[in-house]
Structures are given as structure tokens and as C-alpha cells.
């Protein structure tokens, strides 16, 4: 059926123009490659294209201008349906991370195992600028978010068969699409004219164990009403079974790494404490927990060489944690299981010869269940609690057990002093389980037509989306009730055991016995069990209208223009239960809140052909766009974004392009309005080790902390030991303003006439984000409060976000969103593409893409001036200086064989660690030069600091044939053929980047080799 130009403008991509012009062009099907390359080689053919009135003008992502495929100024990469299928992956986000070097992992089921809000999400991140700065579209339209944390569109909500291709612009595109497009746009183009029925089944797993996946895709497209209507239906059911740490041998290795700064050797924890790794074997390594099934008591007691503990054989003495404890990471997931069902229907209908109606609805249901360890608690395990009347933050702990406790064995009570210390894992309560169910509905309806005698097109559409998330956290502990239940006594009859607190008894308190395996009865478990819930609802309404056409003619051609307006309303509600709102449980504080935002926008775009067929100016074109946006929040000014792009083709086959974009992002609802919501971080208190005479950085101010000062006054030999609970809630900020980015790109594309079917593109990019919305890291926050020229206390604004208890321990580090300063990144992209006809032996197509990061940094204004942080080449931030992907595909008859490879360059764990060890080695060199006895000859280079490059290879094979009027394609392959699981990254220790199962998700998380088979049937 005939398609309206506006529909094509929204839904189409350049099939061949990107081959010549895009900086990272990825091949479409080989037939399209050959056709377009030949067209671009021949001047006469190109002139015919540009002069033919019947040529269909389409639009690429980043603009709504109607142009032919040879007038694109914006850097663009296209991932075809064929490339998606050949990866053998069931996750579209994983496909994009594999295929496009500029895209990094964001939220996935390999890095959100412990996340409150992100478990089950599948999102992408352009230029490592964050998911909030990467705008994900479907057919050029904004869609509802899948997380209250920000504008996170989960790619797993889209049926696989619905995807025709994916276009990615890696530069500011706010002028075309509005806020959130600072890093660029990922535009998912859906099927528009596919006919017939298609059914695909795919299954795979890792030979080492785990990682099983199974997918069923079914779709159907047809015309109706004598070709005036078109309908397409698509559904996907995908199950990923996940990977347990027990599925990998490396995960069985217990690792707790340290570097001995006195002996300058690498250490691992052992039964006998930290020892230099050169003196032990891997079998000696230990990382155990005292959270055992039966409990450990008086662990620090001198009695029986370390205290009491229970095993299946009863009470034992002589506890040694690294010998008798358990591996606390045995319940971890390398890859979290996930189920998804996604279905969609789209209908286009020509109401008249000039007006077409369109409608689309998508539904998805995603469920992710993550089973973790039973909760491990001890007497001093503080959790935050908020007074519901005053709102005052405090903390509560389970507390010590009285020696008079009726359940306490006499031998423990008699040797415990005034009270009994304890540590126990609550197996009887059950494994802590995060059950996340996400449901998304997205709909669009619109009309498209022509005006002014068909010279202009118009489009008017309405979109609505609703997302709901229901999260249940099973088998947490109510710490208040644990404390009440541990405080038990005999009743007046001398036999009955009851809770000592009268109010607790009235509420149904059940006395708790934690002495021994299985000692907690079902009634006890029910009393202390907490099942907190988070329910999220997000709605988005969008009205979009625009017209597109040619304004007037210039000597070099017509001036194309677009004028449009858009209205958007976003609303979200987060509802939590009492345990989340007021705390007192072994989980995060997540208060309920509601917020909304209205946005009114107007935009315009223009394309000017400046020169054509002149000497050293085969063509010279300019395009510009502007958008203004009025947000309902008072703190956000009238936002304006604009872009100017130039393309210059001096001679046939060579083009120079430049682009400048001013892009803006408004803070989202959570960044603006969220009250402090729970999160736990790992950090070391700068005050650790503070004593009356300590001289470390910040300790002078640490001694001014009332809790620390009081203990030093009571005991001159007191040394403060950090026992923070890691509680670092994130919080919104109503005073936020928009962030503004300037993006520059400059590139050249070449298709030399002396090499047939060869294309190369090189593009430089530079993005600077001013007033970037972010939070200050824990270490930086502590340093600004305690180790700066600004005095400690109320005069120092950084100290206001740090809360300590009466003993000086940090009970909260508030991570408030602020306009911190500047975020910068620059680099260049290289793309190479080559097609070779082998005649009787088929065809070969090569594609290579590379991204090199020159700079990736962030800065904020501290008390003593600008604080700059270098994130480039650091595993802790996930930014690799060099990333590349390449593929070679062979076609012959029905055969298609593809070999692809992915490369990540070397990185360091963290630049801070490198600086620390360089300073340490310099001191040692000075000692050695001076003949000092402290000199260490041949000091060891720290391990887990420098990581080499990572290379992965994939192979896929498919064969298509016809059978009884049915097209059948059989396919299979292996990803990560050589089973490269990346470097060993310890689970705990001095290293900044910690590896689940001693793997890291930035190296694909220990999945390793993955093999798959499938079949596709079309009729």
C-alpha cells in the first residue's frame, strides 16, 4: 500500500545514505549496501536522484526535515534487523552494547542484582553520560519511563519482531526532540510494511552451566480494505533463567584483597589473617562471615579462644571466622532471572487519498525475581528509623542479649560478662527475595495528510503511556521487633517465656530464640519478618503536531522546513508501606511521594542548499533547528535548544560535516521532588582512626564532632573506629535548574573511486554539560566537610548532609541532587565498511566501528576551588578509552555466515589508587636511595589495579530455503567463542570495582561462551 511521507519521516531510516555519510554507519542487508554504494559512486546517478521529482524524501533520526538520503549532517549509526538477528541475543539493549561502541551498559540483569528500583530494567547509555541524558524513542515518539529513578525506557518492553531497525545519534538532539537528548537519541523503528506470518523460536545456554534462554517471537502483517489499510501484530515471550555463582568455578574462590603498605606486597585474607599472596596458594584464601545458621556468640570473647558457635552437632567453642564461618556470597546471582511478555498492534488506514490514520498499542509485562541470602544480623546492626510525628531521623539496633535471657545456655551466659554479643543469619525467616513486576502500556493515535496542493505534509498525534511497578521484598527483618523479641523473660509462673516489654506483648510479641540451628520457630519468624513493598505508577500524555514541506527555491534547490508544537504531561506516584516510609527494617527507607510536570514546546527546522555542482563544491548544505520549552516548575527557565549543521562535498565521494548543538535537559520529577530515599554505599569514614594525637587529613575537625570528642575526653587513649552503616539516601532538590550542553562534531567521510564499495568515516565529538545535575560522592563530601579551608560546622554547607549519632558514627550521608558543575567528554569515532563481490562464491561485507575517548571528566566547586575528577580509562566508572566492534559477513544463496568481534581497551581500577601507589613507591624509592632500613627491595605492583584489553569473538550461521511455499531459516551460533570472561576482580577488598562472583558486568559478568539454535518460519 502507498505510505504517506510523514509516516515515512517518522518511521524510516536512511538505508544507504548512512553508508556514505554517517560516522559509524552499520550495514543494512547486503543488497541495500551494493545498491547505495553504486549510486554514490556515479555522479550522473546522484544527479538523477536529486533532480527526480518522484524521489521519496525521508527523514533520519535527529530531525523531521524531508530530505533525500544524501543531505544528512548529523552523526548517525544504524543497526539493522539482520544484525540484531545474527547476535543470537534476546535482549535488544545487549545487542546495542555489542554493536555500537558509543553505547555502554546501563541497567541490565547483570548489574542490578541489589538495586531497589532497577532490577529487571534493560536500558542503554550513550557516551557514558547517563541514561537520563540518552533519549529513547519509538518511531520518533517519546514514551513513558519504566522507572521512578528517571527517564529510563526499558528496551525489553518492545516485541523483538516489531523492531525493523535501530537508529542512534550520538550528539545533542534536544532541538529536535526536547529535553533528555544531551548524549543523543536511540530511535527504535518498528515494522511498517511487512506482510505474512513469521514465527521464530530461539534457545541457548552456556556450556559451563546456567544462562539458559528461550524465546518465542510471532508476528503477522497484512493489508486490508483493498490495500487502503495495513495491520501488523507482534508478540515476544522471553525467559532468561539467570546464572548462579554456583554455576562458575571462579565464583567458588573466596577473595578479600588488600595491599600491605608496609611490606609492599599483595595480600589475601586467610584463616590466619591477611598474608602476602606470594607466600600462600589460592586454596588458602578466605572471605567468610560469622552470620552462620546457628549463630555465633561472644565472638570477641577471650573465652575458648574466640567464643561460641553452633553447628548441626550443637554448641561449639573456639570460634575462628575464616575457618568456621560461611561464604556470604554463595547466594549471589551473576545474571538475574527475568521473564518478559511483550505484544503490540499497529494499524494504518488511508481514510481518503490525502489523509491517513494510524494507531499503535504496546503492552509488556516483565518480572524479575532475585533470591538472595537470608538476612544476617548482629547486636550492633543499626538501621535508620524516622519518627512519624516529628520526622526526626534516628537509628535502632537489635541490641545485646541479657545474660538472664531464658533461651541463653548457661555456659554462654556465665562467660559473657554483662550481656551477650551475637551474630546470626536468619535462615528460618527465609531467603531475602526481590520480586519486581513491571507492566507497561503505550498507545499512539494520529492523522497524517497533505496540504497546499500536496506540497506540504502535516501530522497530528496523541500518545498515552502508563507504567506500573509492584515490588515486594520478601523476608526482611523488622529490627524493632527483633529487639523486642530478644529482650525476653520468664513470666510470673516461672515457666512461660514472654517478651519483657508490656506494650510489645500487647501487640503480639513472640520471644525469639536464636541459639542453635532451627531454634527459631515459625511463630517467631512470623513476628520478626518484614515484607516491604514499593508501588510505582508513571503516566505520560503527549500531543504532537507539525507540518513539513519546502518553503521556497534557492539556486541550489528548495529550502525544506518543519514547524511544530508539542505538549507533554508526566506524572508519577511512588507508594510505599510503613516499613519503607519510617524505617526500622533491614531495607531502604523509600518514602511515598507524588509529582508531575507539564511542558509546552514549539520547534522549527530548516535545511538550506547553499551550493550545488560548483568547483570544489559538489554540494554545500546547511541545516538549523530551534526549540523552546516552557516547564511548569518555577525554577526552570524558558528553555531553548538549537542546532546548526553543515555538509560540504568538495568532490564526488568525499564529504566534510560539522555540527553544533545547544542541548538542554530539565530535571526530572524524582530529581526535583523526591524526599530522601534509601540507598546503601560502601565508603570509609575520613574520621576512622581519630585519636587525641592523630594527624591524618581531616582529623583536627573530626575531634570537634561531639560524639568523638566525648569519647576522647573520657579516654585519652581512645581511637575512633569507623562502623558506619553505609546509609546514603538520594534526595531531590526543588532548587535545581536545567543543565545545558554544547556539542560539537566535525568529521569527514570518504568513498574513494579507486576502491569499489569502500567507505570510511572519521568524526570528532566534544560535549560539555554545564550545571550538570548530579550528586557529590561520599569521599568528596567527607573531604569537603572535614578537610578544607572552610571551618567545620554550620558555616560549611557540605557538613549539613552528614549525620552522626551520639557515638560519632555516621548514620546518614545525604546524596542530594545539585547542579554540581561541569561534565565533559570528547573523542572520535571511526567507521569502515567494505563490500566485495566474489561472483560464484557469494559476497562479503565488512564493517568496523571504533570509539576513542580523549576526555571524560566532571568537576564541582568545592570549598577550596574547583574539584576535578578524571573518569576516563577507569573501570570504576566503566569508561574505556578505546572500544571497537567489527564483523565480516559472507552471503551465498540462502547462506549467511557472520563473524564478529568486540574490543575494550586497557583500564585502571581507579585513578585514585594509581596516585596513592605512585606516592607510596616514591617514598620507598627515597628510603632506598638514602639507605634507610625501611627500604623494600623489589616492591610488588598492586594487583587488581591495571587491567588489560578484552576481546570477544562471536560466530553465527544461518541457512534459508523454501519448502512448500514456506520460507524456513535455520540459525545457530556461539557468542564469546573463546570463552573470555574478563579479568579476575575480587569480591571485596581494596579494589574500588568489586566483582560479583569475581566477575564484572563490564566484561559481561562471567557469562562466557553462549551457544544458541533457532528456527524461523515465514509464510
PyMOL commands that set and color helices and strands:
alter all, ss='L'
color gray80, all
select helices_A, chain A and resi 5-11+17-21+30-41+43-51+81-86+92-99+131-133+155-157+160-162+174-177+245-247+250-252+277-279+282-284+303-305+321-324+410-414+427-429+479-486+502-506+522-528+578-582+669-673+699-702+706-714+778-786+797-801+839-841+911-929+1001-1006
alter helices_A, ss='H'
color red, helices_A
select strands_A, chain A and resi 77-80+103-105+124-126+134-138+141-142+163-169+184-190+196-205+213-224+229-240+243-244+256-260+265-270+273-276+296-297+308-311+314-317+333-335+338-350+355-374+376-378+383-386+393-396+401-402+419-420+422-425+431-451+456-474+476-477+488-490+497-499+529-530+533-554+557-576+593-614+617-631+639-649+654-665+730-731+739-750+758-774+802-804+810-813+815-816+818-837+843-862+865-870+882-892+895-904+907-908+946-947+950-963+966-975+988-989+1010-1018
alter strands_A, ss='S'
color yellow, strands_A
deselect
rebuild
show_as cartoon
